[in-house]
């Protein structure tokens, strides 16, 4: 399951390689994956994530470091609630380097 914010979507959906108005990258990269739009800042959205995690085997987050932990949904929080999980996090963002 891929969770996306309401009103925004994964950039792969918008890539320029289009077939009948839809990105060909989206189905190629994420075939057979379901997605769900959730407001992770709202208690209802956070509750849904917790219920999904309880049914998952390996939840992975891909946000800025600490974003999910700040909502009580980080790997440590999920593992404390559901010890059988294999949970992890990653971020594609490069850290800022000062001069």
Biopython code that builds the backbone (N, CA, C, O; Angstrom):
import numpy as np
from Bio.PDB.StructureBuilder import StructureBuilder

atoms = [
    (1, "UNK", "N", (0.854, -1.174, 0.000)),
    (1, "UNK", "CA", (0.000, 0.000, 0.000)),
    (1, "UNK", "C", (0.893, 1.228, 0.000)),
    (1, "UNK", "O", (1.839, 1.312, 0.783)),
    (2, "UNK", "N", (0.602, 2.159, -0.858)),
    (2, "UNK", "CA", (1.336, 3.418, -0.936)),
    (2, "UNK", "C", (0.421, 4.518, -0.436)),
    (2, "UNK", "O", (-0.693, 4.678, -0.935)),
    (3, "UNK", "N", (0.879, 5.274, 0.542)),
    (3, "UNK", "CA", (0.072, 6.357, 1.104)),
    (3, "UNK", "C", (0.574, 7.673, 0.547)),
    (3, "UNK", "O", (1.769, 7.965, 0.594)),
    (4, "UNK", "N", (-0.352, 8.471, 0.018)),
    (4, "UNK", "CA", (-0.039, 9.768, -0.576)),
    (4, "UNK", "C", (-0.874, 10.842, 0.113)),
    (4, "UNK", "O", (-1.947, 10.542, 0.636)),
    (5, "UNK", "N", (-0.400, 12.095, 0.121)),
    (5, "UNK", "CA", (-1.195, 13.165, 0.735)),
    (5, "UNK", "C", (-2.407, 13.516, -0.127)),
    (5, "UNK", "O", (-2.345, 13.419, -1.352)),
    (6, "UNK", "N", (-3.514, 13.925, 0.510)),
    (6, "UNK", "CA", (-4.687, 14.337, -0.258)),
    (6, "UNK", "C", (-4.356, 15.524, -1.163)),
    (6, "UNK", "O", (-3.668, 16.452, -0.740)),
    (7, "UNK", "N", (-4.830, 15.498, -2.381)),
    (7, "UNK", "CA", (-4.637, 16.602, -3.309)),
    (7, "UNK", "C", (-3.296, 16.622, -4.003)),
    (7, "UNK", "O", (-3.078, 17.443, -4.894)),
    (8, "UNK", "N", (-2.397, 15.747, -3.623)),
    (8, "UNK", "CA", (-1.081, 15.655, -4.262)),
    (8, "UNK", "C", (-0.830, 14.187, -4.564)),
    (8, "UNK", "O", (-1.432, 13.304, -3.953)),
    (9, "UNK", "N", (0.047, 13.941, -5.493)),
    (9, "UNK", "CA", (0.311, 12.546, -5.811)),
    (9, "UNK", "C", (1.782, 12.350, -6.128)),
    (9, "UNK", "O", (2.543, 13.307, -6.266)),
    (10, "UNK", "N", (2.155, 11.111, -6.237)),
    (10, "UNK", "CA", (3.523, 10.753, -6.573)),
    (10, "UNK", "C", (3.895, 11.380, -7.912)),
    (10, "UNK", "O", (3.093, 11.374, -8.845)),
    (11, "UNK", "N", (5.106, 11.919, -8.011)),
    (11, "UNK", "CA", (5.523, 12.583, -9.244)),
    (11, "UNK", "C", (5.590, 11.626, -10.425)),
    (11, "UNK", "O", (5.502, 12.062, -11.573)),
    (12, "UNK", "N", (5.743, 10.333, -10.168)),
    (12, "UNK", "CA", (5.751, 9.373, -11.277)),
    (12, "UNK", "C", (4.454, 9.417, -12.077)),
    (12, "UNK", "O", (4.449, 9.132, -13.275)),
    (13, "UNK", "N", (3.354, 9.775, -11.417)),
    (13, "UNK", "CA", (2.068, 9.851, -12.125)),
    (13, "UNK", "C", (2.080, 10.949, -13.187)),
    (13, "UNK", "O", (1.286, 10.909, -14.126)),
    (14, "UNK", "N", (2.981, 11.933, -13.046)),
    (14, "UNK", "CA", (2.975, 13.104, -13.916)),
    (14, "UNK", "C", (4.127, 13.144, -14.912)),
    (14, "UNK", "O", (4.241, 14.104, -15.674)),
    (15, "UNK", "N", (4.976, 12.131, -14.923)),
    (15, "UNK", "CA", (6.115, 12.152, -15.842)),
    (15, "UNK", "C", (5.640, 12.243, -17.282)),
    (15, "UNK", "O", (4.529, 11.822, -17.604)),
    (16, "UNK", "N", (6.471, 12.785, -18.134)),
    (16, "UNK", "CA", (6.080, 13.163, -19.484)),
    (16, "UNK", "C", (5.800, 12.009, -20.448)),
    (16, "UNK", "O", (5.102, 12.204, -21.443)),
    (17, "UNK", "N", (6.318, 10.836, -20.184)),
    (17, "UNK", "CA", (6.051, 9.713, -21.077)),
    (17, "UNK", "C", (4.607, 9.285, -20.897)),
    (17, "UNK", "O", (4.282, 8.525, -19.985)),
    (18, "UNK", "N", (3.749, 9.774, -21.766)),
    (18, "UNK", "CA", (2.320, 9.540, -21.601)),
    (18, "UNK", "C", (1.777, 8.574, -22.649)),
    (18, "UNK", "O", (2.220, 8.566, -23.798)),
    (19, "UNK", "N", (0.836, 7.785, -22.242)),
    (19, "UNK", "CA", (0.088, 6.903, -23.125)),
    (19, "UNK", "C", (-1.375, 7.105, -22.771)),
    (19, "UNK", "O", (-1.787, 6.807, -21.650)),
    (20, "UNK", "N", (-2.148, 7.597, -23.693)),
    (20, "UNK", "CA", (-3.554, 7.913, -23.451)),
    (20, "UNK", "C", (-3.726, 8.861, -22.263)),
    (20, "UNK", "O", (-4.674, 8.719, -21.491)),
    (21, "UNK", "N", (-2.813, 9.827, -22.113)),
    (21, "UNK", "CA", (-2.916, 10.836, -21.076)),
    (21, "UNK", "C", (-2.396, 10.430, -19.709)),
    (21, "UNK", "O", (-2.428, 11.239, -18.782)),
    (22, "UNK", "N", (-1.922, 9.210, -19.557)),
    (22, "UNK", "CA", (-1.409, 8.743, -18.265)),
    (22, "UNK", "C", (0.072, 8.396, -18.398)),
    (22, "UNK", "O", (0.521, 7.955, -19.455)),
    (23, "UNK", "N", (0.809, 8.596, -17.338)),
    (23, "UNK", "CA", (2.235, 8.287, -17.329)),
    (23, "UNK", "C", (2.453, 6.785, -17.481)),
    (23, "UNK", "O", (1.793, 5.983, -16.821)),
    (24, "UNK", "N", (3.378, 6.416, -18.351)),
    (24, "UNK", "CA", (3.713, 4.991, -18.486)),
    (24, "UNK", "C", (4.675, 4.565, -17.378)),
    (24, "UNK", "O", (4.842, 3.372, -17.127)),
    (25, "UNK", "N", (5.305, 5.532, -16.717)),
    (25, "UNK", "CA", (6.238, 5.216, -15.624)),
    (25, "UNK", "C", (5.506, 4.682, -14.400)),
    (25, "UNK", "O", (6.005, 3.780, -13.727)),
    (26, "UNK", "N", (4.325, 5.229, -14.103)),
    (26, "UNK", "CA", (3.583, 4.844, -12.906)),
    (26, "UNK", "C", (3.286, 3.341, -12.890)),
    (26, "UNK", "O", (3.664, 2.672, -11.929)),
    (27, "UNK", "N", (2.636, 2.789, -13.897)),
    (27, "UNK", "CA", (2.354, 1.348, -13.822)),
    (27, "UNK", "C", (3.612, 0.493, -13.931)),
    (27, "UNK", "O", (3.648, -0.613, -13.392)),
    (28, "UNK", "N", (4.629, 0.977, -14.606)),
    (28, "UNK", "CA", (5.855, 0.191, -14.743)),
    (28, "UNK", "C", (6.588, 0.085, -13.407)),
    (28, "UNK", "O", (7.108, -0.980, -13.073)),
    (29, "UNK", "N", (6.637, 1.167, -12.644)),
    (29, "UNK", "CA", (7.349, 1.172, -11.364)),
    (29, "UNK", "C", (6.526, 0.613, -10.206)),
    (29, "UNK", "O", (7.084, 0.027, -9.279)),
    (30, "UNK", "N", (5.239, 0.785, -10.250)),
    (30, "UNK", "CA", (4.394, 0.454, -9.102)),
    (30, "UNK", "C", (3.267, -0.515, -9.467)),
    (30, "UNK", "O", (2.146, -0.394, -8.971)),
    (31, "UNK", "N", (3.577, -1.470, -10.335)),
    (31, "UNK", "CA", (2.532, -2.381, -10.802)),
    (31, "UNK", "C", (1.899, -3.135, -9.629)),
    (31, "UNK", "O", (2.587, -3.599, -8.720)),
    (32, "UNK", "N", (0.608, -3.239, -9.677)),
    (32, "UNK", "CA", (-0.194, -3.961, -8.683)),
    (32, "UNK", "C", (-0.151, -3.363, -7.284)),
    (32, "UNK", "O", (-0.597, -4.009, -6.336)),
    (33, "UNK", "N", (0.363, -2.172, -7.128)),
    (33, "UNK", "CA", (0.379, -1.532, -5.816)),
    (33, "UNK", "C", (-0.856, -0.656, -5.678)),
    (33, "UNK", "O", (-1.203, 0.090, -6.594)),
    (34, "UNK", "N", (-1.496, -0.746, -4.568)),
    (34, "UNK", "CA", (-2.644, 0.115, -4.288)),
    (34, "UNK", "C", (-2.152, 1.376, -3.602)),
    (34, "UNK", "O", (-1.130, 1.353, -2.917)),
    (35, "UNK", "N", (-2.865, 2.472, -3.779)),
    (35, "UNK", "CA", (-2.485, 3.696, -3.087)),
    (35, "UNK", "C", (-3.699, 4.267, -2.370)),
    (35, "UNK", "O", (-4.844, 3.967, -2.707)),
    (36, "UNK", "N", (-3.419, 5.097, -1.374)),
    (36, "UNK", "CA", (-4.445, 5.657, -0.526)),
    (36, "UNK", "C", (-4.028, 7.072, -0.153)),
    (36, "UNK", "O", (-2.880, 7.298, 0.227)),
    (37, "UNK", "N", (-4.944, 8.023, -0.256)),
    (37, "UNK", "CA", (-4.655, 9.403, 0.144)),
    (37, "UNK", "C", (-5.075, 9.592, 1.597)),
    (37, "UNK", "O", (-6.235, 9.381, 1.949)),
    (38, "UNK", "N", (-4.111, 9.997, 2.448)),
    (38, "UNK", "CA", (-4.387, 10.217, 3.866)),
    (38, "UNK", "C", (-3.762, 11.524, 4.332)),
    (38, "UNK", "O", (-2.679, 11.901, 3.883)),
    (39, "UNK", "N", (-4.450, 12.209, 5.232)),
    (39, "UNK", "CA", (-3.887, 13.371, 5.905)),
    (39, "UNK", "C", (-3.211, 12.867, 7.170)),
    (39, "UNK", "O", (-3.884, 12.588, 8.162)),
    (40, "UNK", "N", (-1.888, 12.747, 7.146)),
    (40, "UNK", "CA", (-1.157, 12.200, 8.283)),
    (40, "UNK", "C", (-1.060, 13.175, 9.449)),
    (40, "UNK", "O", (-0.591, 12.810, 10.527)),
    (41, "UNK", "N", (-1.499, 14.406, 9.239)),
    (41, "UNK", "CA", (-1.543, 15.376, 10.328)),
    (41, "UNK", "C", (-2.816, 15.254, 11.153)),
    (41, "UNK", "O", (-2.918, 15.835, 12.233)),
    (42, "UNK", "N", (-3.782, 14.505, 10.650)),
    (42, "UNK", "CA", (-5.061, 14.327, 11.334)),
    (42, "UNK", "C", (-5.077, 13.011, 12.104)),
    (42, "UNK", "O", (-4.492, 12.021, 11.665)),
    (43, "UNK", "N", (-5.741, 13.005, 13.238)),
    (43, "UNK", "CA", (-5.826, 11.797, 14.068)),
    (43, "UNK", "C", (-6.422, 10.624, 13.288)),
    (43, "UNK", "O", (-5.982, 9.486, 13.449)),
    (44, "UNK", "N", (-7.414, 10.894, 12.453)),
    (44, "UNK", "CA", (-8.038, 9.819, 11.673)),
    (44, "UNK", "C", (-7.028, 9.170, 10.720)),
    (44, "UNK", "O", (-6.971, 7.944, 10.617)),
    (45, "UNK", "N", (-6.239, 9.985, 10.029)),
    (45, "UNK", "CA", (-5.224, 9.454, 9.120)),
    (45, "UNK", "C", (-4.168, 8.654, 9.863)),
    (45, "UNK", "O", (-3.729, 7.607, 9.386)),
    (46, "UNK", "N", (-3.757, 9.142, 11.029)),
    (46, "UNK", "CA", (-2.769, 8.421, 11.832)),
    (46, "UNK", "C", (-3.319, 7.082, 12.307)),
    (46, "UNK", "O", (-2.596, 6.085, 12.334)),
    (47, "UNK", "N", (-4.591, 7.057, 12.682)),
    (47, "UNK", "CA", (-5.223, 5.803, 13.106)),
    (47, "UNK", "C", (-5.274, 4.789, 11.981)),
    (47, "UNK", "O", (-5.078, 3.595, 12.207)),
    (48, "UNK", "N", (-5.536, 5.256, 10.770)),
    (48, "UNK", "CA", (-5.568, 4.356, 9.614)),
    (48, "UNK", "C", (-4.186, 3.772, 9.367)),
    (48, "UNK", "O", (-4.059, 2.584, 9.073)),
    (49, "UNK", "N", (-3.144, 4.600, 9.485)),
    (49, "UNK", "CA", (-1.775, 4.095, 9.306)),
    (49, "UNK", "C", (-1.477, 3.020, 10.344)),
    (49, "UNK", "O", (-0.889, 1.990, 10.013)),
    (50, "UNK", "N", (-1.868, 3.240, 11.578)),
    (50, "UNK", "CA", (-1.625, 2.232, 12.626)),
    (50, "UNK", "C", (-2.354, 0.924, 12.323)),
    (50, "UNK", "O", (-1.804, -0.159, 12.527)),
    (51, "UNK", "N", (-3.588, 1.027, 11.838)),
    (51, "UNK", "CA", (-4.340, -0.197, 11.487)),
    (51, "UNK", "C", (-3.693, -0.911, 10.309)),
    (51, "UNK", "O", (-3.617, -2.140, 10.299)),
    (52, "UNK", "N", (-3.224, -0.153, 9.310)),
    (52, "UNK", "CA", (-2.540, -0.770, 8.171)),
    (52, "UNK", "C", (-1.240, -1.432, 8.607)),
    (52, "UNK", "O", (-0.908, -2.523, 8.142)),
    (53, "UNK", "N", (-0.502, -0.772, 9.502)),
    (53, "UNK", "CA", (0.758, -1.335, 9.989)),
    (53, "UNK", "C", (0.516, -2.644, 10.738)),
    (53, "UNK", "O", (1.334, -3.561, 10.664)),
    (54, "UNK", "N", (-0.595, -2.733, 11.454)),
    (54, "UNK", "CA", (-0.912, -3.950, 12.200)),
    (54, "UNK", "C", (-1.133, -5.145, 11.268)),
    (54, "UNK", "O", (-0.984, -6.296, 11.678)),
    (55, "UNK", "N", (-1.488, -4.862, 10.016)),
    (55, "UNK", "CA", (-1.708, -5.926, 9.030)),
    (55, "UNK", "C", (-0.513, -6.120, 8.107)),
    (55, "UNK", "O", (-0.518, -7.025, 7.272)),
    (56, "UNK", "N", (0.503, -5.288, 8.246)),
    (56, "UNK", "CA", (1.660, -5.312, 7.345)),
    (56, "UNK", "C", (2.753, -6.229, 7.881)),
    (56, "UNK", "O", (2.727, -6.656, 9.035)),
    (57, "UNK", "N", (3.706, -6.515, 7.013)),
    (57, "UNK", "CA", (4.899, -7.246, 7.414)),
    (57, "UNK", "C", (6.097, -6.312, 7.515)),
    (57, "UNK", "O", (6.870, -6.385, 8.470)),
    (58, "UNK", "N", (6.250, -5.417, 6.510)),
    (58, "UNK", "CA", (7.421, -4.552, 6.441)),
    (58, "UNK", "C", (6.999, -3.139, 6.010)),
    (58, "UNK", "O", (7.058, -2.825, 4.821)),
    (59, "UNK", "N", (6.577, -2.290, 6.943)),
    (59, "UNK", "CA", (6.267, -0.911, 6.557)),
    (59, "UNK", "C", (7.560, -0.102, 6.382)),
    (59, "UNK", "O", (8.483, -0.214, 7.189)),
    (60, "UNK", "N", (7.616, 0.700, 5.337)),
    (60, "UNK", "CA", (8.766, 1.549, 5.058)),
    (60, "UNK", "C", (8.259, 2.978, 4.893)),
    (60, "UNK", "O", (7.288, 3.210, 4.173)),
    (61, "UNK", "N", (8.896, 3.919, 5.542)),
    (61, "UNK", "CA", (8.543, 5.329, 5.347)),
    (61, "UNK", "C", (9.586, 5.991, 4.468)),
    (61, "UNK", "O", (10.757, 5.613, 4.489)),
    (62, "UNK", "N", (9.161, 6.975, 3.701)),
    (62, "UNK", "CA", (10.054, 7.683, 2.793)),
    (62, "UNK", "C", (9.770, 9.181, 2.887)),
    (62, "UNK", "O", (9.383, 9.819, 1.908)),
    (63, "UNK", "N", (9.967, 9.716, 4.067)),
    (63, "UNK", "CA", (9.740, 11.131, 4.320)),
    (63, "UNK", "C", (11.037, 11.745, 4.832)),
    (63, "UNK", "O", (12.020, 11.032, 5.032)),
    (64, "UNK", "N", (11.051, 13.044, 5.044)),
    (64, "UNK", "CA", (12.198, 13.686, 5.694)),
    (64, "UNK", "C", (12.401, 13.039, 7.054)),
    (64, "UNK", "O", (11.444, 12.621, 7.705)),
    (65, "UNK", "N", (13.657, 12.960, 7.474)),
    (65, "UNK", "CA", (13.987, 12.321, 8.741)),
    (65, "UNK", "C", (13.157, 12.900, 9.883)),
    (65, "UNK", "O", (13.119, 14.116, 10.076)),
    (66, "UNK", "N", (12.503, 12.037, 10.629)),
    (66, "UNK", "CA", (11.726, 12.443, 11.794)),
    (66, "UNK", "C", (10.294, 12.836, 11.520)),
    (66, "UNK", "O", (9.541, 13.077, 12.464)),
    (67, "UNK", "N", (9.887, 12.912, 10.266)),
    (67, "UNK", "CA", (8.521, 13.361, 9.943)),
    (67, "UNK", "C", (7.465, 12.420, 10.508)),
    (67, "UNK", "O", (6.478, 12.873, 11.088)),
    (68, "UNK", "N", (7.660, 11.132, 10.345)),
    (68, "UNK", "CA", (6.672, 10.174, 10.847)),
    (68, "UNK", "C", (6.782, 10.018, 12.368)),
    (68, "UNK", "O", (5.765, 9.864, 13.044)),
    (69, "UNK", "N", (7.982, 10.055, 12.903)),
    (69, "UNK", "CA", (8.158, 9.953, 14.357)),
    (69, "UNK", "C", (7.455, 11.113, 15.057)),
    (69, "UNK", "O", (6.898, 10.940, 16.141)),
    (70, "UNK", "N", (7.481, 12.280, 14.445)),
    (70, "UNK", "CA", (6.800, 13.443, 15.014)),
    (70, "UNK", "C", (5.296, 13.285, 15.077)),
    (70, "UNK", "O", (4.619, 14.018, 15.798)),
    (71, "UNK", "N", (4.774, 12.339, 14.331)),
    (71, "UNK", "CA", (3.336, 12.043, 14.347)),
    (71, "UNK", "C", (3.042, 10.744, 15.118)),
    (71, "UNK", "O", (1.907, 10.267, 15.138)),
    (72, "UNK", "N", (4.078, 10.184, 15.748)),
    (72, "UNK", "CA", (3.900, 8.929, 16.482)),
    (72, "UNK", "C", (3.820, 7.719, 15.584)),
    (72, "UNK", "O", (3.320, 6.672, 15.994)),
    (73, "UNK", "N", (4.318, 7.851, 14.336)),
    (73, "UNK", "CA", (4.205, 6.770, 13.354)),
    (73, "UNK", "C", (5.558, 6.306, 12.834)),
    (73, "UNK", "O", (5.617, 5.604, 11.825)),
    (74, "UNK", "N", (6.640, 6.681, 13.496)),
    (74, "UNK", "CA", (7.972, 6.282, 13.060)),
    (74, "UNK", "C", (8.227, 4.807, 13.315)),
    (74, "UNK", "O", (7.435, 4.132, 13.973)),
    (75, "UNK", "N", (9.337, 4.317, 12.790)),
    (75, "UNK", "CA", (9.679, 2.902, 12.932)),
    (75, "UNK", "C", (9.734, 2.503, 14.407)),
    (75, "UNK", "O", (9.216, 1.445, 14.765)),
    (76, "UNK", "N", (10.336, 3.304, 15.263)),
    (76, "UNK", "CA", (10.436, 2.966, 16.685)),
    (76, "UNK", "C", (9.056, 2.856, 17.330)),
    (76, "UNK", "O", (8.798, 1.934, 18.105)),
    (77, "UNK", "N", (8.175, 3.797, 17.008)),
    (77, "UNK", "CA", (6.826, 3.788, 17.585)),
    (77, "UNK", "C", (6.026, 2.582, 17.094)),
    (77, "UNK", "O", (5.328, 1.933, 17.873)),
    (78, "UNK", "N", (6.133, 2.286, 15.795)),
    (78, "UNK", "CA", (5.406, 1.134, 15.254)),
    (78, "UNK", "C", (5.929, -0.173, 15.838)),
    (78, "UNK", "O", (5.148, -1.067, 16.165)),
    (79, "UNK", "N", (7.257, -0.286, 15.971)),
    (79, "UNK", "CA", (7.844, -1.506, 16.542)),
    (79, "UNK", "C", (7.455, -1.680, 18.007)),
    (79, "UNK", "O", (7.264, -2.810, 18.457)),
    (80, "UNK", "N", (7.334, -0.597, 18.753)),
    (80, "UNK", "CA", (6.914, -0.690, 20.152)),
    (80, "UNK", "C", (5.489, -1.214, 20.251)),
    (80, "UNK", "O", (5.166, -1.972, 21.166)),
    (81, "UNK", "N", (4.639, -0.815, 19.318)),
    (81, "UNK", "CA", (3.239, -1.243, 19.334)),
    (81, "UNK", "C", (3.036, -2.614, 18.688)),
    (81, "UNK", "O", (2.144, -3.366, 19.079)),
    (82, "UNK", "N", (3.877, -2.934, 17.690)),
    (82, "UNK", "CA", (3.721, -4.179, 16.920)),
    (82, "UNK", "C", (5.105, -4.810, 16.771)),
    (82, "UNK", "O", (5.742, -4.640, 15.731)),
    (83, "UNK", "N", (5.584, -5.531, 17.784)),
    (83, "UNK", "CA", (6.964, -6.024, 17.796)),
    (83, "UNK", "C", (7.335, -6.968, 16.653)),
    (83, "UNK", "O", (8.519, -7.096, 16.341)),
    (84, "UNK", "N", (6.381, -7.624, 16.024)),
    (84, "UNK", "CA", (6.703, -8.575, 14.957)),
    (84, "UNK", "C", (7.104, -7.892, 13.651)),
    (84, "UNK", "O", (7.613, -8.548, 12.743)),
    (85, "UNK", "N", (6.879, -6.583, 13.550)),
    (85, "UNK", "CA", (7.172, -5.864, 12.311)),
    (85, "UNK", "C", (8.667, -5.809, 12.018)),
    (85, "UNK", "O", (9.504, -5.845, 12.919)),
    (86, "UNK", "N", (8.963, -5.722, 10.752)),
    (86, "UNK", "CA", (10.283, -5.316, 10.285)),
    (86, "UNK", "C", (10.037, -3.932, 9.701)),
    (86, "UNK", "O", (9.501, -3.810, 8.600)),
    (87, "UNK", "N", (10.422, -2.896, 10.424)),
    (87, "UNK", "CA", (10.103, -1.526, 10.013)),
    (87, "UNK", "C", (11.376, -0.769, 9.697)),
    (87, "UNK", "O", (12.436, -1.037, 10.264)),
    (88, "UNK", "N", (11.257, 0.172, 8.792)),
    (88, "UNK", "CA", (12.412, 0.971, 8.425)),
    (88, "UNK", "C", (12.005, 2.307, 7.871)),
    (88, "UNK", "O", (10.830, 2.572, 7.616)),
    (89, "UNK", "N", (13.006, 3.144, 7.690)),
    (89, "UNK", "CA", (12.750, 4.442, 7.085)),
    (89, "UNK", "C", (13.918, 4.807, 6.198)),
    (89, "UNK", "O", (15.041, 4.342, 6.393)),
    (90, "UNK", "N", (13.635, 5.646, 5.223)),
    (90, "UNK", "CA", (14.659, 6.143, 4.314)),
    (90, "UNK", "C", (14.234, 7.521, 3.854)),
    (90, "UNK", "O", (13.065, 7.892, 3.956)),
    (91, "UNK", "N", (15.178, 8.261, 3.356)),
    (91, "UNK", "CA", (14.873, 9.576, 2.815)),
    (91, "UNK", "C", (15.757, 9.801, 1.604)),
    (91, "UNK", "O", (16.961, 9.547, 1.645)),
    (92, "UNK", "N", (15.158, 10.274, 0.538)),
    (92, "UNK", "CA", (15.914, 10.569, -0.665)),
    (92, "UNK", "C", (16.498, 11.962, -0.655)),
    (92, "UNK", "O", (17.164, 12.372, -1.605)),
    (93, "UNK", "N", (16.249, 12.694, 0.424)),
    (93, "UNK", "CA", (16.715, 14.073, 0.502)),
    (93, "UNK", "C", (18.145, 14.112, 0.972)),
    (93, "UNK", "O", (18.535, 13.356, 1.862)),
    (94, "UNK", "N", (18.931, 14.990, 0.379)),
    (94, "UNK", "CA", (20.320, 15.171, 0.803)),
    (94, "UNK", "C", (20.335, 16.116, 1.991)),
    (94, "UNK", "O", (19.587, 17.093, 2.010)),
    (95, "UNK", "N", (21.175, 15.842, 2.988)),
    (95, "UNK", "CA", (21.261, 16.761, 4.126)),
    (95, "UNK", "C", (21.850, 18.107, 3.704)),
    (95, "UNK", "O", (22.661, 18.178, 2.780)),
    (96, "UNK", "N", (21.439, 19.156, 4.380)),
    (96, "UNK", "CA", (21.991, 20.480, 4.104)),
    (96, "UNK", "C", (23.407, 20.549, 4.674)),
    (96, "UNK", "O", (23.669, 20.073, 5.778)),
    (97, "UNK", "N", (24.297, 21.137, 3.919)),
    (97, "UNK", "CA", (25.678, 21.281, 4.358)),
    (97, "UNK", "C", (25.976, 22.772, 4.450)),
    (97, "UNK", "O", (25.817, 23.508, 3.476)),
    (98, "UNK", "N", (26.408, 23.208, 5.619)),
    (98, "UNK", "CA", (26.725, 24.625, 5.810)),
    (98, "UNK", "C", (28.131, 24.949, 5.333)),
    (98, "UNK", "O", (28.995, 24.074, 5.279)),
    (99, "UNK", "N", (28.352, 26.195, 4.993)),
    (99, "UNK", "CA", (29.678, 26.638, 4.566)),
    (99, "UNK", "C", (30.317, 27.470, 5.644)),
    (99, "UNK", "O", (31.442, 27.939, 5.476)),
]
sb = StructureBuilder()
sb.init_structure("model")
sb.init_model(0)
sb.init_chain("A")
sb.init_seg("    ")
for serial, (resi, resn, name, xyz) in enumerate(atoms, 1):
    if name == "N":
        sb.init_residue(resn, " ", resi, " ")
    sb.init_atom(name, np.array(xyz, "f"), 0.0, 1.0, " ", f" {name:<3s}", serial, name[0])
structure = sb.get_structure()
